[in-house]
Each structure stands twice: as C-alpha cells, then as structure tokens.
C-alpha cells in the first residue's frame, strides 16, 4: 500500500513538471530599444509626413545673407552645426542669414540650438527682403533665443527666452538650460492658432490676425515698423546679434 502511494505521487510530480506552465511563467520579457536618430536627418516617418531639412550638417546650401546672394563669413559649419560667430559686434543689423529657396506660410518647424554665455539671437519667419528692410525683424516675427540665466541686463518678459518677441510673453518655468547646453525648440504657425515650444513645454500660444494679436501688433515697439507681421508668408531667418550661436536639426513641414 505504501509503495503504491509513493508511485502515484511520483507520477503526479512528473506530470506537473512536464505539463504547460502558467501564463506568467511562459511569457518572455520583450525589451524595445530606442534607436537614436542621427543629427540633421529625418526618419522615414517624418519624410512620409512631409518634413524637410533646411540644414544637413555638412553644407550651408540654401542659406545666404539677408538681402544678399552668398553666405556671409560670420557663419560657418562647426561639428554638424550652423554657427553664427557673432562677428557683427553686438549690432542687430548686418549679420543675419535666410534660407532662400522657398517661402513658408503655415508650417511646423523644429530646431536645436545653443547660445554662448550672455548671448542673444533669434529665429524669424515670414521674413520679407527689400531695400527698405535692414534686418529680418523689420517684417518677420521672432522666436527669441537668449541666455535667460546669464544675460548681462535684466530682461523684460517680452524679451525673454521662447517669447514671441515683443508680442507674447513666455512661460518657460522649469525648462531653461544654462548657456552652452543644447535646447530643442518648435514653432507651430497656422491661422487657426500658433504656439512656441521649448524643451517640450509650450511657452506661448496665440491666434494670428485676431483682435488681440492686432492690438499687440499696433502698439509698443512696432509703431516704428509699419510692415512688421504684415506678410502672411516669407523666408526663415537666423540672427547674428553679435554673440556666438549654434543651430542644427532645422526641419520644417508645411501645414
């Protein structure tokens, strides 16, 4: 009797060890590894979605001086970035560049940038050229690029990082980086609504050509610039405000 019980127990144990395991034991852990996207390149998904690069990290094809024909000497390519040398010596006129091959109206644009300590620069859109315009800011709205932490003079809110310069004040709380560190920025512009972004956070939003937008456009700093923000399409521009600044991963798609 004892031998029969022992044999039965042994058979049950063998059946258990050879039988199917519970679901939680048979599942293998699936690890998904993120593949980094190289600088100045587009994924296949981005290409299919209509994105285009404005800078490939190797040449400055398409970029030239504002109101000019060639790339000025104050812009070079350094380690895969388009670098403004700050050769204008602090002036906000004379050193800016535009992407000349095409104009943009409604769009989404992303770019990566860093600024030198105490530095000031900007990214413009809807820029119009002509003899009566000395710089892109005569006509084009500006996404403000500046060393928010280390700028020598106190900054008004409308002058601050990721503002729609002198129009809409930014909320950059928690996403400001020190000079010399890379930032990721985005501009979304459509007539139904526009927004600026910094390191994943929306800093401003507004409705172009609305009553509020028009009131801001017709007051303050822009009284002396009658053609500011009048054009609904134009060129993209980068500012040399006299301080070293770097840009890469500049990409855009039309909306």
One Martini backbone bead per residue (centre of mass of N, CA, C, O) as a GRO file, in nm:
protein
  255
    1UNK     BB    1   0.058   0.062  -0.022
    2UNK     BB    2   0.298   0.255   0.004
    3UNK     BB    3   0.412   0.208  -0.285
    4UNK     BB    4   0.164   0.320  -0.440
    5UNK     BB    5   0.172   0.609  -0.328
    6UNK     BB    6   0.458   0.679  -0.427
    7UNK     BB    7   0.403   0.633  -0.728
    8UNK     BB    8   0.176   0.844  -0.760
    9UNK     BB    9   0.339   1.092  -0.675
   10UNK     BB   10   0.556   1.069  -0.895
   11UNK     BB   11   0.363   1.097  -1.139
   12UNK     BB   12   0.251   1.380  -1.067
   13UNK     BB   13   0.523   1.530  -1.070
   14UNK     BB   14   0.594   1.469  -1.366
   15UNK     BB   15   0.342   1.599  -1.493
   16UNK     BB   16   0.395   1.886  -1.386
   17UNK     BB   17   0.683   1.930  -1.515
   18UNK     BB   18   0.563   1.871  -1.824
   19UNK     BB   19   0.363   2.075  -1.820
   20UNK     BB   20   0.206   2.355  -1.848
   21UNK     BB   21   0.261   2.674  -1.790
   22UNK     BB   22   0.196   2.949  -1.669
   23UNK     BB   23   0.168   3.242  -1.826
   24UNK     BB   24   0.383   3.403  -1.649
   25UNK     BB   25   0.620   3.188  -1.715
   26UNK     BB   26   0.608   3.190  -2.050
   27UNK     BB   27   0.676   3.478  -2.060
   28UNK     BB   28   0.865   3.711  -2.233
   29UNK     BB   29   1.069   3.970  -2.220
   30UNK     BB   30   1.024   4.279  -2.387
   31UNK     BB   31   1.277   4.471  -2.549
   32UNK     BB   32   1.286   4.815  -2.635
   33UNK     BB   33   1.501   4.982  -2.853
   34UNK     BB   34   1.618   5.293  -2.896
   35UNK     BB   35   1.684   5.464  -3.192
   36UNK     BB   36   1.886   5.697  -3.273
   37UNK     BB   37   1.879   6.005  -3.430
   38UNK     BB   38   2.053   6.162  -3.633
   39UNK     BB   39   2.175   6.437  -3.705
   40UNK     BB   40   2.038   6.589  -3.968
   41UNK     BB   41   1.770   6.402  -3.987
   42UNK     BB   42   1.525   6.170  -4.120
   43UNK     BB   43   1.269   5.988  -4.095
   44UNK     BB   44   1.048   5.802  -4.266
   45UNK     BB   45   0.801   5.930  -4.130
   46UNK     BB   46   0.876   6.228  -4.183
   47UNK     BB   47   0.886   6.213  -4.486
   48UNK     BB   48   0.587   6.114  -4.520
   49UNK     BB   49   0.486   6.391  -4.356
   50UNK     BB   50   0.670   6.643  -4.500
   51UNK     BB   51   0.949   6.675  -4.415
   52UNK     BB   52   1.230   6.914  -4.405
   53UNK     BB   53   1.553   7.012  -4.457
   54UNK     BB   54   1.768   7.310  -4.394
   55UNK     BB   55   2.004   7.117  -4.268
   56UNK     BB   56   2.281   6.867  -4.301
   57UNK     BB   57   2.575   6.944  -4.146
   58UNK     BB   58   2.778   7.015  -4.418
   59UNK     BB   59   2.603   7.240  -4.556
   60UNK     BB   60   2.480   7.580  -4.675
   61UNK     BB   61   2.256   7.517  -4.851
   62UNK     BB   62   2.035   7.804  -4.906
   63UNK     BB   63   2.218   7.995  -4.756
   64UNK     BB   64   2.205   8.355  -4.686
   65UNK     BB   65   2.205   8.668  -4.694
   66UNK     BB   66   2.039   8.923  -4.614
   67UNK     BB   67   2.009   9.075  -4.910
   68UNK     BB   68   2.170   8.836  -5.053
   69UNK     BB   69   2.383   8.571  -5.222
   70UNK     BB   70   2.568   8.485  -4.978
   71UNK     BB   71   2.753   8.355  -4.738
   72UNK     BB   72   2.868   8.482  -4.471
   73UNK     BB   73   3.160   8.484  -4.266
   74UNK     BB   74   2.980   8.466  -3.984
   75UNK     BB   75   2.927   8.171  -4.110
   76UNK     BB   76   2.955   7.829  -4.001
   77UNK     BB   77   3.076   7.496  -3.983
   78UNK     BB   78   3.033   7.304  -3.665
   79UNK     BB   79   2.985   7.000  -3.575
   80UNK     BB   80   2.697   7.001  -3.736
   81UNK     BB   81   2.675   7.321  -3.724
   82UNK     BB   82   2.531   7.637  -3.740
   83UNK     BB   83   2.751   7.916  -3.701
   84UNK     BB   84   2.753   8.210  -3.522
   85UNK     BB   85   3.016   8.436  -3.447
   86UNK     BB   86   2.953   8.746  -3.377
   87UNK     BB   87   3.079   8.970  -3.592
   88UNK     BB   88   2.886   9.234  -3.537
   89UNK     BB   89   2.935   9.348  -3.239
   90UNK     BB   90   2.605   9.375  -3.137
   91UNK     BB   91   2.455   9.404  -3.378
   92UNK     BB   92   2.119   9.381  -3.546
   93UNK     BB   93   2.286   9.446  -3.820
   94UNK     BB   94   2.426   9.239  -4.102
   95UNK     BB   95   2.432   8.900  -4.000
   96UNK     BB   96   2.197   8.770  -4.136
   97UNK     BB   97   2.007   8.475  -4.234
   98UNK     BB   98   1.865   8.285  -4.510
   99UNK     BB   99   1.627   8.072  -4.656
  100UNK     BB  100   1.592   8.105  -5.007
  101UNK     BB  101   1.420   7.885  -5.185
  102UNK     BB  102   1.169   7.934  -4.971
  103UNK     BB  103   0.845   7.981  -4.864
  104UNK     BB  104   0.633   8.032  -4.569
  105UNK     BB  105   0.328   7.996  -4.396
  106UNK     BB  106   0.215   7.723  -4.295
  107UNK     BB  107   0.374   7.563  -4.002
  108UNK     BB  108   0.632   7.332  -3.887
  109UNK     BB  109   0.909   7.387  -3.654
  110UNK     BB  110   1.245   7.263  -3.592
  111UNK     BB  111   1.512   7.317  -3.339
  112UNK     BB  112   1.858   7.328  -3.251
  113UNK     BB  113   2.025   7.495  -2.966
  114UNK     BB  114   2.294   7.730  -2.876
  115UNK     BB  115   2.447   7.955  -2.636
  116UNK     BB  116   2.632   8.192  -2.528
  117UNK     BB  117   2.739   8.368  -2.281
  118UNK     BB  118   2.511   8.632  -2.291
  119UNK     BB  119   2.340   8.567  -2.534
  120UNK     BB  120   2.195   8.664  -2.866
  121UNK     BB  121   1.898   8.571  -3.059
  122UNK     BB  122   1.713   8.427  -3.353
  123UNK     BB  123   1.393   8.329  -3.504
  124UNK     BB  124   1.251   8.365  -3.826
  125UNK     BB  125   0.945   8.459  -4.004
  126UNK     BB  126   0.805   8.606  -4.273
  127UNK     BB  127   1.034   8.718  -4.445
  128UNK     BB  128   1.128   9.029  -4.598
  129UNK     BB  129   1.274   9.168  -4.875
  130UNK     BB  130   1.461   9.482  -4.912
  131UNK     BB  131   1.578   9.805  -4.911
  132UNK     BB  132   1.384   9.893  -4.653
  133UNK     BB  133   1.523   9.634  -4.514
  134UNK     BB  134   1.775   9.573  -4.266
  135UNK     BB  135   1.603   9.337  -4.127
  136UNK     BB  136   1.401   9.078  -4.036
  137UNK     BB  137   1.242   9.246  -3.801
  138UNK     BB  138   1.078   9.436  -3.993
  139UNK     BB  139   0.872   9.169  -4.063
  140UNK     BB  140   0.948   8.929  -3.864
  141UNK     BB  141   0.889   8.706  -3.650
  142UNK     BB  142   1.011   8.606  -3.311
  143UNK     BB  143   1.216   8.366  -3.172
  144UNK     BB  144   1.362   8.373  -2.873
  145UNK     BB  145   1.723   8.381  -2.827
  146UNK     BB  146   1.865   8.331  -2.494
  147UNK     BB  147   2.041   8.401  -2.198
  148UNK     BB  148   1.845   8.391  -1.931
  149UNK     BB  149   2.061   8.364  -1.695
  150UNK     BB  150   2.335   8.543  -1.824
  151UNK     BB  151   2.228   8.808  -1.883
  152UNK     BB  152   2.334   9.121  -1.812
  153UNK     BB  153   2.046   9.221  -1.838
  154UNK     BB  154   1.745   9.279  -1.761
  155UNK     BB  155   1.447   9.105  -1.844
  156UNK     BB  156   1.183   9.125  -2.007
  157UNK     BB  157   0.927   8.928  -2.086
  158UNK     BB  158   0.929   9.007  -2.404
  159UNK     BB  159   1.258   8.921  -2.413
  160UNK     BB  160   1.236   8.631  -2.361
  161UNK     BB  161   1.254   8.312  -2.374
  162UNK     BB  162   1.030   8.197  -2.611
  163UNK     BB  163   0.922   8.441  -2.734
  164UNK     BB  164   0.710   8.665  -2.890
  165UNK     BB  165   0.861   8.923  -2.970
  166UNK     BB  166   0.688   9.189  -2.839
  167UNK     BB  167   0.404   9.014  -2.780
  168UNK     BB  168   0.456   8.724  -2.625
  169UNK     BB  169   0.476   8.588  -2.321
  170UNK     BB  170   0.659   8.351  -2.148
  171UNK     BB  171   0.654   7.999  -2.031
  172UNK     BB  172   0.970   7.857  -1.888
  173UNK     BB  173   0.922   7.690  -1.653
  174UNK     BB  174   1.165   7.425  -1.608
  175UNK     BB  175   1.338   7.464  -1.919
  176UNK     BB  176   1.596   7.604  -1.850
  177UNK     BB  177   1.922   7.646  -1.981
  178UNK     BB  178   2.233   7.679  -1.992
  179UNK     BB  179   2.480   7.791  -2.138
  180UNK     BB  180   2.589   7.542  -2.385
  181UNK     BB  181   2.317   7.404  -2.410
  182UNK     BB  182   2.091   7.207  -2.554
  183UNK     BB  183   1.799   7.285  -2.750
  184UNK     BB  184   1.442   7.245  -2.808
  185UNK     BB  185   1.243   7.375  -3.075
  186UNK     BB  186   0.908   7.521  -3.156
  187UNK     BB  187   0.697   7.605  -3.443
  188UNK     BB  188   0.350   7.695  -3.473
  189UNK     BB  189   0.175   7.794  -3.783
  190UNK     BB  190  -0.161   7.914  -3.786
  191UNK     BB  191  -0.462   8.075  -3.823
  192UNK     BB  192  -0.597   7.905  -3.579
  193UNK     BB  193  -0.298   7.863  -3.446
  194UNK     BB  194  -0.022   7.937  -3.221
  195UNK     BB  195   0.316   7.811  -3.121
  196UNK     BB  196   0.560   7.777  -2.862
  197UNK     BB  197   0.864   7.582  -2.789
  198UNK     BB  198   1.048   7.431  -2.495
  199UNK     BB  199   1.157   7.141  -2.409
  200UNK     BB  200   0.830   7.044  -2.436
  201UNK     BB  201   0.719   7.340  -2.382
  202UNK     BB  202   0.472   7.563  -2.376
  203UNK     BB  203   0.507   7.925  -2.396
  204UNK     BB  204   0.310   8.003  -2.640
  205UNK     BB  205  -0.016   8.145  -2.746
  206UNK     BB  206  -0.198   8.222  -3.059
  207UNK     BB  207  -0.398   8.431  -3.280
  208UNK     BB  208  -0.369   8.516  -3.581
  209UNK     BB  209  -0.531   8.818  -3.661
  210UNK     BB  210  -0.651   8.900  -3.417
  211UNK     BB  211  -0.745   9.131  -3.196
  212UNK     BB  212  -0.508   9.088  -3.003
  213UNK     BB  213  -0.282   9.080  -3.212
  214UNK     BB  214  -0.338   9.363  -3.334
  215UNK     BB  215  -0.291   9.527  -3.076
  216UNK     BB  216   0.008   9.443  -3.045
  217UNK     BB  217   0.103   9.528  -3.329
  218UNK     BB  218  -0.016   9.846  -3.269
  219UNK     BB  219   0.218   9.854  -3.044
  220UNK     BB  220   0.490   9.986  -2.931
  221UNK     BB  221   0.765   9.878  -3.096
  222UNK     BB  222   0.589   9.869  -3.388
  223UNK     BB  223   0.541  10.169  -3.474
  224UNK     BB  224   0.828  10.178  -3.654
  225UNK     BB  225   0.696   9.902  -3.813
  226UNK     BB  226   0.468   9.882  -4.062
  227UNK     BB  227   0.562   9.570  -4.178
  228UNK     BB  228   0.502   9.413  -3.936
  229UNK     BB  229   0.332   9.117  -3.986
  230UNK     BB  230   0.197   9.139  -4.279
  231UNK     BB  231   0.308   8.893  -4.380
  232UNK     BB  232   0.194   8.546  -4.456
  233UNK     BB  233   0.478   8.511  -4.598
  234UNK     BB  234   0.820   8.363  -4.596
  235UNK     BB  235   1.123   8.362  -4.453
  236UNK     BB  236   1.385   8.208  -4.298
  237UNK     BB  237   1.574   8.319  -4.000
  238UNK     BB  238   1.901   8.406  -3.868
  239UNK     BB  239   2.068   8.549  -3.590
  240UNK     BB  240   2.318   8.810  -3.561
  241UNK     BB  241   2.390   8.973  -3.234
  242UNK     BB  242   2.715   8.922  -3.148
  243UNK     BB  243   2.685   8.606  -3.080
  244UNK     BB  244   2.741   8.297  -3.027
  245UNK     BB  245   2.572   8.043  -3.236
  246UNK     BB  246   2.374   7.734  -3.259
  247UNK     BB  247   2.256   7.512  -3.532
  248UNK     BB  248   2.024   7.231  -3.563
  249UNK     BB  249   1.779   7.039  -3.677
  250UNK     BB  250   1.642   7.184  -3.930
  251UNK     BB  251   1.287   7.163  -3.957
  252UNK     BB  252   1.002   7.132  -4.199
  253UNK     BB  253   0.641   7.179  -4.241
  254UNK     BB  254   0.362   7.199  -4.415
  255UNK     BB  255   0.004   7.298  -4.348
   0.00000   0.00000   0.00000
